[in-house]
Structures are given as structure tokens and as C-alpha cells.
């Protein structure tokens, strides 16, 4: 088999065809004319499927922002005395200023070093899994208090720490159970002991403080302390280290209306923040807000926003919680799927769209975090008439799983543990959807609907090779012509389900995280959705961490609907035309 370069190894499994994989370069969102149709009306299990994942080298190079100056800023605020400077949280190269750690499309972590034009790969441990999120803190290792400790969060809720070196992180500690939270991050030192602490928010909007104990070879945090509720109103919470010169960590929080608020740290573990102060509005222009501490050399933490177009804007602190007018800080940053320490709930598990054209050729599109798709990659032929689904990842690799039902047998063409055969008896279902984790254990699950309209939950094992015994979770689901979903729509960090009724009304079923009753009562979010003959959830298209939708109309136009974080979608945006070349979109 010839193939395009891919970050996913091929899987050996039974099949009577060989899928040919070659790259086909097209303009984003536009398609070439289809070749004459010769659809296969009797599809069989397919040969190894290998899908192309763009690497950083394949993408347009980012323009690096202006990082920390070698000289103090000329307009540094005057405090009447020398300010207390907080330790930089992610000083990888030891030059005294934080470096920018981020996850690219390929799931690998990279560092953009302060004072350098270089961006290089920065492995965190030896695991091949894709981490959901990452952040860094300083002071945890008493032998090297200025050297950062990096943390990663897996989809299954495993938080791991890594001792930092200039070119990678060495695993030190891991702890489980963190999937109970939708956001875990470190704003810096909240208690005044010189060691960075961790904050964690749950879907109910409660915020918990994990005070760092110091020392990296043991459990690094004390027991959690509830420090307040109401934090669910914010779709982004980002720590900026210290912005007002007292060496105590501060943070900014943004709501879905785009209003930004400043929370000044108090240094008190039971009440870590003062009352909020509104900074401004219009901040929903950014899909991610983040900070890598002091940008301009005045010793104060600053804020950065990335637009959907991939442009960074830098906001320098005034020393009072306010921010100076923004400065453009570089373009081409949409290749980053998640900045370390970013304020959004991270997306994970699906960022793709697959199409089967009228001749039975399968093509793959990868989201570009700017609302568009990459140029398509040809997977192979012989897929006409196949009963396919593209689900959120069932294992730790973070990539969508391509599944097919053939003669009642379910195949997972991304099964990394076996021959791709999941099991038999699946022909009774007319819809299979994999929106992500529905049971609260962090592992991807599968929803199946039978011909009687009964909905069943199959809990995943985290391997992609099989599922637990099915659980009935509802009836009457035959009223829907489409069931779809990939990730979080309403902003609470849980996977949700989208259902379109036969009359064109669209409903949201918000996830609960409880396997026995995985969805809340349906919520009407729109009507007139019958205008689309295909309605698909490709995951997060615009880089904000929320699951989006695309719909194709009879003219072949494809439209994107961005999730607004309140359980609905923003106005449609044209992605491209010519999409009626595909019989199937998944």
C-alpha cells in the first residue's frame, strides 16, 4: 500500500481490498469534479486505513511574537519600590523568562523559546497518547525552584508531572480522577510560599484549589479546597502569574458575551481572589486566551489572545489589573490546537470530516482551527455503499475512529489492539454515534439506535477494540432523522448529542456524565434544518474547544455552525461549494 505521510500507524486486519492512499491537493473547501461513478454495491471489510495528519513542517510557519525584551520596558509602572517578581512558570531554557509550550495538530508538544525564532518539538514523557491539556508551574522542585514542572492531563483524567529539561520533560508522577473537572490549570503561586498552585473547575461551576506541597517525587498537592461557585459562567479562565507586583497569582475570566474580568490574588488559601473587576468587552474575538507570563520585561504577567485567523495579539499589563492597547504579535498560529495554560475547555478526540464520493473513493479532511478544512487526502477506493461512522476517539491517540458495519459485524479501522473486529450483531442498528465520553470516566463511548427507536449506550474500554455490554438509555428516538455530535456544545466540558427531528427542528441533548442517564432533557435550539441533506459534527473547527456542526444543502454548499457555548450555534458561515460530489459525509 502506498500512503501519504501520517501520524497514525496502519492497522493489520482482515480484508479483501487494499486501500490506496495518495495526497490530493485542492483549495480549502473546494473540490475537483468527480470521476465517473462505479460505486461498489456490495462493500466488504477494508484493508488498513491510514489517514494523513498534517505536521508542523507541512503547515505555514508562524510569525513569532515579540517576546520578553533584554532591557526593562521604558514605560514600566512605578510602584515606589522594586516590585516582587513571581517566578516564571515555564522557563524551559533557563534564561529567566517563560517559554511558550503548545500542542500542534499532530498531538505533539512544541516550544517557542523567548528571545528566539525557533520552534522545536518538546516531548513530554514517552507516551504515544495525545494529551488533552497541559500547563506548567515553578517552585515545585526545591532543588531547582526556578525550573518548571510541566503537567499533562489525559482524556481519562490522569494528571502527570514532568521534570523540565531544555529539550523535553521526564515523567515524575501521575494521579487519576481528574476527569471530574472540565478545566485544570495553574495561575501561579496563590498562597505566597513561592510554589505554583493548581485550580480545577467542575461542570457545576465550582472552583477548587490544590495547594502545592513542594517536592516532585510524591503526590504534589494537598487535598482540594472548594473556593467558590459560579465559575461556570466563564468559557475561558486563564492565569497570568502576577500582574500587579505582589508575587501572588492573578487571573482573567471571560464569559460567552465577550466580557473580560480581572481577579486579583489575595494570598489566602480559602479566599484566593478579591472581587472581580470588569476589564472590557469584545473579547470573544479570540478563540483562546493564554499567557506565558511577562512579555515586555517589566516583571508583570501579560495576556495573549488568538483570533480565529491565527493571529496573536499581546496585551501588556499596566500593573493595576488593567491592560494596555493590544499589539499584533504574529500570525499563522492556527496550527496550534491547544496552548499550554490556555483558558478554554480543551477539545479532544475528533477534528475531521470524511467523505465518500459517487465513485466510492474515500477522502479525509482535517480541521485547521480557523473554521476551514485542510486540503483533502485520498484514503482509497471501494467504499461505495459502506455503512460508515466517524466517531470521537475510543483510545488515547486523540484521533477520530472510522467504524463500519458489514454483514452485521462492526469493524474499527483504527483499532490499535487487534484485527479491527469489534463484534457481531450490529446490523440491528440504523445509527451509530460516538460523541465522546458520556459516562464520566474519560473514555469514548458509542451510542446506537435500533429500528424500534430504542437508544443504547456502549461504554468504551479506552482501547477501541470493544465495548461493555449495552445499556438501554431511552426510547422514542425514531422521531429523529439525524443523530450526531462530537464533543462539548454547551460549554460545560461534557460531550453532547445533537438530534434533528423529521420536521426539521434541531435539539440539544446535554451530557450529564452519568452512564445510566447520560443526557438531560432535550432543548430546542432551532428549526428549518431540513434544508440540509447532510448534517455532520466534525468536532471543533474554529479552535475554541467547542464542538461545531456543518450542513450541506442541495446546491452542494457546505456551511459551518460554531457552537456558542450556551447550548446553541452562531449564524452559518459558508465553508465551500461542490460538496455534492459526496454521497456520504461523516
C-alpha positions in Angstrom: 0.0 0.0 0.0 1.3 3.4 -0.9 0.2 6.1 1.5 0.5 9.8 2.4 2.6 10.5 5.5 0.6 10.0 8.6 1.0 10.2 12.3 -1.2 7.1 12.6 0.2 3.7 12.0 -1.8 1.4 9.8 -3.6 -1.5 11.4 -3.4 -5.0 10.1 -6.8 -6.6 9.8 -8.9 -8.9 7.6 -10.0 -7.5 4.3 -10.3 -8.3 0.6 -9.4 -4.9 -0.7 -6.3 -2.7 -0.5 -7.0 1.0 0.1 -4.7 3.2 -1.9 -3.7 6.4 -0.1 -2.3 9.3 -2.0 -2.5 13.0 -1.3 -4.7 15.2 -3.5 -4.0 18.9 -3.1 -7.1 21.1 -3.5 -8.0 24.6 -2.4 -9.6 24.6 1.0 -13.3 23.9 0.9 -13.3 23.4 -2.9 -13.5 20.1 -4.8 -12.5 18.8 -8.2 -15.0 17.2 -10.5 -15.8 13.6 -9.6 -14.6 10.7 -11.8 -17.3 8.6 -13.5 -19.3 6.6 -10.9 -18.7 2.9 -10.4 -20.0 2.5 -6.8 -19.5 -0.8 -5.1 -22.9 -2.0 -4.1 -21.5 -4.9 -2.1 -18.8 -3.5 0.2 -16.6 -5.7 2.2 -14.3 -5.1 5.1 -11.4 -2.9 4.1 -7.7 -3.1 4.3 -5.6 -0.9 6.7 -6.8 2.7 6.8 -4.1 5.3 7.1 -5.2 8.9 7.3 -2.9 12.0 6.8 -2.2 14.2 9.8 -0.5 17.5 8.9 2.7 18.1 10.7 4.1 21.4 11.8 6.6 21.3 9.0 3.7 20.9 6.5 1.9 24.0 7.8 2.7 27.6 7.0 5.3 28.8 9.5 4.1 31.0 12.3 5.4 34.5 12.8 6.8 34.6 16.3 5.6 37.3 18.5 7.8 39.8 20.3 8.8 38.1 23.5 10.5 39.4 26.6 12.9 42.3 26.0 16.5 42.2 27.0 16.0 45.6 28.5 13.4 46.7 31.0 10.3 48.3 29.3 10.7 52.1 29.1 7.2 52.6 30.4 7.3 50.2 33.3 4.9 51.2 36.0 6.3 52.9 39.1 5.4 51.3 42.5 7.6 53.5 44.6 9.8 50.4 45.3 11.1 47.4 43.5 8.2 45.1 42.7 8.2 41.5 43.8 8.7 39.4 40.7 6.9 36.0 40.5 8.9 33.0 39.2 8.3 32.4 35.5 6.1 29.3 35.2 7.6 27.8 32.0 11.2 28.9 31.7 12.4 25.8 29.7 15.7 27.2 28.6 16.7 28.8 31.9 17.1 32.4 30.6 14.8 33.9 33.2 11.6 34.2 31.1 8.8 31.9 30.3 8.7 30.0 27.0 5.6 29.1 25.0 4.5 25.5 25.2 1.8 24.3 22.9 0.2 21.3 21.2 0.0 21.2 17.4 -2.4 19.3 15.1 -0.3 16.2 15.3 -0.7 15.9 19.0 2.9 16.7 19.7 4.0 19.4 22.1 6.3 22.2 20.9 8.2 25.1 22.5 8.7 28.6 21.1 11.6 29.9 23.2 11.6 33.5 24.4 14.2 35.6 22.6 14.4 33.0 19.8 12.9 32.5 16.4 13.0 28.7 16.9 10.0 26.4 17.5 11.1 22.9 18.3 9.4 19.6 19.4 9.2 19.1 23.1 8.3 15.6 24.1 6.6 15.1 27.5 7.4 11.6 28.6 7.4 8.5 26.3 3.7 8.1 25.8 2.2 7.9 22.4 -1.1 9.2 23.5 -2.4 12.7 22.8 -2.7 14.8 25.9 -5.9 16.8 26.3 -4.3 19.7 28.1 -1.0 20.9 29.7 0.3 23.6 32.0 3.5 24.5 33.9 4.3 25.7 37.3 7.5 26.8 39.1 8.9 26.2 42.6 7.7 22.6 42.9 11.2 21.1 42.9 13.1 22.6 46.0 16.4 21.7 44.5 15.7 23.8 41.4 12.9 26.2 42.3 13.2 28.2 39.1 13.0 25.2 36.9 9.4 24.5 35.8 7.4 21.3 36.3 5.2 20.5 33.4 1.8 18.8 33.8 -0.3 17.0 31.2 -3.9 15.9 31.5 -5.1 12.8 29.7 -8.7 12.3 28.4 -9.2 9.6 31.1 -8.3 12.1 33.9 -4.7 11.1 34.6 -2.7 14.2 35.6 1.1 13.7 35.2 4.1 15.8 36.1 7.4 16.1 34.3 10.8 17.4 35.3 11.8 20.0 32.7 14.9 19.8 30.6 15.7 22.2 27.7 14.5 19.6 25.2 11.8 17.6 26.9 10.1 16.5 30.1 10.9 13.4 32.2 7.9 11.7 33.9 7.9 12.0 37.6 4.4 11.5 39.0 0.8 10.6 37.9 -2.5 10.7 39.6 -6.0 9.8 38.4 -9.6 11.0 38.9 -9.1 14.5 37.3 -11.7 13.8 34.6 -14.2 15.2 37.2 -13.1 18.6 36.1 -13.6 20.5 32.8 -10.6 22.8 33.4 -7.4 22.2 35.3 -4.6 24.9 35.2 -2.1 26.8 37.3 -2.3 30.6 37.6 0.9 30.7 39.6 1.6 31.0 43.3 -1.7 31.6 45.1 -0.6 31.2 48.7 2.6 33.2 48.9 5.0 30.3 49.5 6.8 30.6 46.2 5.4 27.5 44.7 2.8 27.4 41.9 -0.7 26.0 42.8 -3.4 24.4 40.8 -7.1 25.4 40.2 -9.7 23.0 38.9 -13.3 23.7 37.9 -16.0 21.1 37.7 -19.1 21.2 35.3 -21.2 22.6 38.1 -19.0 25.7 38.1 -17.3 25.1 41.5 -13.7 26.1 41.7 -11.2 24.1 43.8 -7.7 25.0 44.9 -5.0 22.3 45.1 -2.2 23.8 47.1 1.3 22.6 46.0 3.2 20.8 48.8 6.7 21.1 47.2 8.7 18.1 46.1 8.1 16.3 42.8 8.6 12.6 43.6 5.5 12.3 45.7 1.8 13.4 45.5 2.5 17.1 44.8 -0.8 18.6 46.1 -2.7 18.9 49.3 -6.3 17.9 49.4 -8.6 20.1 47.3 -10.4 23.1 48.9 -13.6 24.5 47.5 -13.0 28.2 46.9 -16.3 29.2 45.4 -19.1 28.7 42.9 -20.4 30.5 39.9 -17.4 29.9 37.7 -19.4 28.1 35.1 -20.4 31.5 33.6 -17.0 31.8 32.1 -15.9 30.0 28.9 -12.3 31.0 29.4 -10.3 31.2 32.7 -6.6 32.0 32.3 -4.0 32.5 34.9 -1.3 35.2 34.2 1.1 34.7 37.1 1.3 38.1 38.8 0.1 41.3 37.1 0.2 43.8 40.0 3.7 43.3 41.6 2.8 41.4 44.8 4.1 38.0 43.5 0.7 36.5 44.1 -1.0 34.9 41.1 -3.9 36.7 39.3 -6.3 35.6 36.6 -8.7 36.8 33.9 -12.0 35.3 33.1 -14.2 35.8 30.0 -17.9 35.0 29.6 -19.7 34.0 26.5 -20.8 37.6 25.9 -17.2 38.5 25.5 -16.8 40.4 28.8 -13.4 40.1 30.5 -13.0 40.3 34.2 -9.9 40.6 36.4 -9.4 38.6 39.7 -6.6 39.8 41.9 -5.0 37.2 44.1 -5.2 37.6 47.9 -2.6 35.1 49.0 -5.2 33.4 51.2 -5.9 29.7 50.5 -9.5 29.8 51.5 -10.3 33.0 49.6 -7.7 33.2 46.9 -9.3 36.2 44.9 -10.7 39.6 45.5 -14.0 40.7 44.0 -13.8 40.8 40.2 -13.3 43.9 38.2 -14.6 44.3 34.6 -11.8 45.0 32.2 -13.8 45.4 29.0 -15.9 43.7 26.3 -15.4 42.3 22.8 -13.1 39.6 24.0 -15.0 36.9 22.1 -12.9 38.0 19.1 -10.4 35.4 20.4 -10.8 31.6 20.3 -8.1 31.1 23.0 -6.7 33.4 25.7 -3.5 32.4 27.4 -0.3 33.8 29.0 3.3 32.9 29.1 3.9 35.5 31.9 6.0 38.7 31.3 6.2 39.7 27.7 7.8 43.2 27.8 10.3 42.7 30.6 8.6 44.8 33.4 8.2 41.8 35.7 4.4 41.7 35.3 2.3 39.0 33.7 0.6 39.8 30.4 -2.3 38.4 28.4 -2.4 37.0 24.8 -5.4 36.3 22.6 -5.5 34.3 19.4 -8.0 35.1 16.7 -9.7 32.5 14.6 -7.5 33.6 11.7 -4.4 32.5 13.8 -3.2 36.0 14.7 -1.8 36.6 18.2 -2.5 39.9 20.0 -0.5 40.9 23.0 -2.0 42.8 26.0 0.7 44.2 28.3 -0.3 44.7 32.0 -0.5 48.2 33.5 0.3 46.9 37.0 -3.3 47.5 38.2 -5.2 44.7 36.6 -5.9 46.8 33.5 -4.3 46.2 30.1 -2.7 48.4 27.6 -4.0 48.6 24.0 -3.2 45.4 22.1 -0.3 44.9 19.8 -0.2 42.4 17.0 2.1 39.5 18.0 2.4 37.2 15.0 0.3 35.2 12.5 0.0 31.6 11.4 -0.8 30.3 14.8 -4.0 28.4 13.9 -1.8 25.2 13.6 -1.9 25.2 17.4 -4.8 23.1 18.7 -4.2 24.0 22.4 -1.8 26.4 24.1 -0.5 25.2 27.4 -2.3 27.1 30.2 -5.0 28.4 27.8 -8.2 29.4 29.3 -10.7 27.4 27.2 -12.0 23.9 27.9 -9.9 21.9 25.5 -11.3 19.9 22.6 -10.1 16.3 22.2 -11.0 13.2 20.2 -12.3 14.4 16.8 -11.2 17.1 14.3 -12.0 15.5 11.0 -14.6 15.1 8.2 -14.7 12.1 5.9 -16.4 12.0 2.5 -17.3 9.1 0.1 -17.7 10.3 -3.4 -20.0 8.9 -6.1 -17.3 6.6 -7.3 -16.8 5.1 -3.9 -13.5 6.9 -3.1 -12.9 7.9 0.5 -11.4 11.3 1.3 -10.3 12.8 4.6 -10.4 16.5 5.8 -8.7 17.7 8.9 -9.9 20.9 10.7 -7.5 23.8 10.7 -8.7 25.6 13.9 -9.7 28.6 11.8 -13.1 27.4 10.6 -11.8 25.6 7.5 -10.6 22.2 6.5 -7.2 21.2 5.2 -6.8 20.1 1.6 -8.4 16.6 1.2 -6.3 13.4 1.3 -7.4 10.4 -0.7 -7.7 7.3 1.5 -8.8 4.7 -1.0 -11.5 3.3 -3.3 -14.2 0.6 -2.9 -16.1 2.4 -0.1 -19.4 3.0 -2.1 -22.4 1.8 -0.1 -20.4 1.2 3.1 -22.1 1.8 6.4 -19.6 4.1 8.0 -19.4 6.4 11.0 -16.6 8.7 12.1 -16.6 8.9 15.9 -14.6 10.7 18.6 -11.6 8.7 19.6 -12.1 5.5 21.5 -8.5 5.2 22.6 -5.7 7.6 23.8 -4.4 8.7 20.4 -6.9 11.6 20.2 -7.8 10.9 16.5 -11.3 10.1 15.3 -12.1 6.4 14.8 -13.5 5.2 11.5 -16.0 2.3 12.0 -18.1 0.3 9.6 -20.9 -2.3 9.9 -20.5 -5.1 7.3 -22.9 -8.1 7.3 -23.7 -7.3 11.0 -20.1 -7.2 12.1 -18.7 -3.9 13.5 -15.1 -3.0 12.4 -13.0 -0.3 13.9 -10.4 0.7 11.3 -8.4 2.5 14.0 -8.2 -0.4 16.4 -4.7 -0.4 17.7 -5.0 -3.6 19.8 -6.4 -6.2 17.4 -7.6 -7.0 13.9 -10.3 -4.4 13.8 -13.2 -6.7 14.5 -15.3 -5.3 17.4 -18.1 -7.9 17.4 -21.2 -9.2 15.6 -24.9 -8.4 15.8 -24.6 -4.8 15.0 -26.8 -5.0 11.9 -29.9 -4.2 14.1 -28.8 -0.6 14.4 -29.6 2.2 12.0 -27.5 4.9 13.6 -24.1 4.8 15.4 -22.7 8.0 17.1 -19.6 8.5 19.1 -19.8 11.9 20.7 -17.1 11.2 23.3 -17.2 10.3 26.9 -20.8 10.0 28.2 -20.2 8.1 31.4 -17.7 10.3 33.2 -14.8 8.0 33.1 -13.0 9.9 30.3 -13.2 7.0 27.8 -15.0 7.4 24.5 -18.4 5.8 24.3 -20.8 4.7 21.5 -24.5 5.4 21.0 -26.6 3.0 19.0 -30.2 3.3 17.8 -32.2 0.3 16.7 -35.2 0.1 14.3 -37.7 0.4 17.1 -36.2 3.8 18.1 -34.6 2.5 21.3 -31.3 4.1 22.2 -28.4 2.1 23.7 -25.2 3.1 25.3 -22.0 1.1 24.8 -19.3 2.2 27.3 -15.8 2.2 25.9 -12.9 0.4 27.4 -10.4 3.1 26.2 -8.8 0.8 23.6 -11.1 1.0 20.6 -11.2 -2.8 20.4 -14.5 -3.4 22.2 -17.3 -2.1 24.5 -19.0 -3.1 27.6 -22.5 -4.6 27.5 -25.1 -2.3 26.2 -27.4 -0.2 28.5 -30.8 1.0 27.4 -31.0 4.8 27.8 -34.2 5.7 26.1 -37.0 5.1 23.6 -38.8 7.1 21.0 -35.7 8.1 19.2 -37.1 7.1 15.9 -38.5 10.6 15.6 -35.1 11.9 14.6 -33.7 11.8 11.1 -30.2 12.6 12.2 -28.2 11.9 15.4 -24.8 13.4 15.6 -22.2 15.0 17.9 -18.6 15.3 18.7 -17.5 17.0 21.9 -19.0 19.8 24.0 -21.6 22.1 22.6 -22.9 23.9 25.7 -19.6 24.8 27.4 -19.7 22.5 30.4 -16.9 20.3 29.1 -19.1 17.2 28.7 -19.9 15.5 25.4 -23.3 16.3 24.0 -25.7 14.9 21.4 -27.4 16.8 18.6 -30.7 15.4 17.1 -32.7 16.6 14.1 -36.3 15.7 14.0 -38.2 14.7 10.9 -39.9 18.1 10.9 -36.5 19.9 10.7 -36.3 21.0 14.3 -32.9 20.7 16.0 -32.5 19.7 19.6 -29.6 19.6 22.0 -29.2 16.7 24.5 -26.6 18.0 27.0 -24.4 15.4 28.6 -24.6 14.5 32.3 -21.5 12.4 32.8 -23.8 9.6 34.3 -23.9 6.3 32.3 -27.4 5.3 33.4 -28.8 8.6 32.3 -26.3 10.3 30.0 -28.4 13.1 28.7 -30.5 15.9 30.1 -34.0 16.7 28.7 -33.9 17.9 25.1 -33.6 21.6 24.4 -35.0 23.1 21.2 -32.2 25.1 19.5 -33.6 25.8 16.0 -35.9 24.9 13.2 -35.7 24.7 9.4 -32.7 22.3 9.5 -34.2 20.1 6.8 -32.6 22.4 4.3 -29.5 20.2 4.8 -29.3 16.8 3.3 -26.2 16.1 5.3 -25.6 17.3 8.9 -22.3 16.3 10.5 -20.3 17.0 13.6 -16.6 17.3 12.7 -15.5 18.4 16.2 -14.0 21.8 17.0 -13.4 23.6 13.7 -12.5 27.1 15.0 -10.1 26.3 17.8 -12.2 27.4 20.8 -12.7 23.9 22.3 -16.4 23.6 21.5 -18.0 21.1 19.1 -19.3 22.6 15.8 -21.6 21.5 13.1 -21.5 21.5 9.3 -24.5 21.1 6.9 -24.7 20.5 3.2 -27.6 21.8 1.2 -29.0 20.5 -2.2 -26.8 23.0 -4.1 -23.6 21.4 -2.7 -22.7 24.3 -0.4 -21.3 23.4 3.0 -22.0 25.7 5.9 -20.4 25.8 9.3 -22.2 26.5 12.6 -19.9 27.4 15.5 -21.1 26.4 19.0 -21.7 29.5 21.1 -21.0 27.8 24.5 -24.6 28.4 25.6 -26.2 25.4 24.0 -26.7 26.8 20.6 -24.9 27.9 17.4 -23.8 31.1 15.8 -25.0 32.2 12.4 -23.9 30.0 9.5 -20.7 30.6 7.6 -20.0 29.2 4.1 -17.2 26.7 4.1 -17.2 25.9 0.4 -19.1 24.7 -2.6 -19.0 21.5 -4.7 -19.6 19.2 -1.8 -22.4 17.3 -3.6 -19.7 15.2 -5.2 -20.0 13.2 -2.0 -22.8 10.6 -1.4 -21.7 10.3 2.2 -20.2 12.7 4.8 -19.2 11.5 8.2 
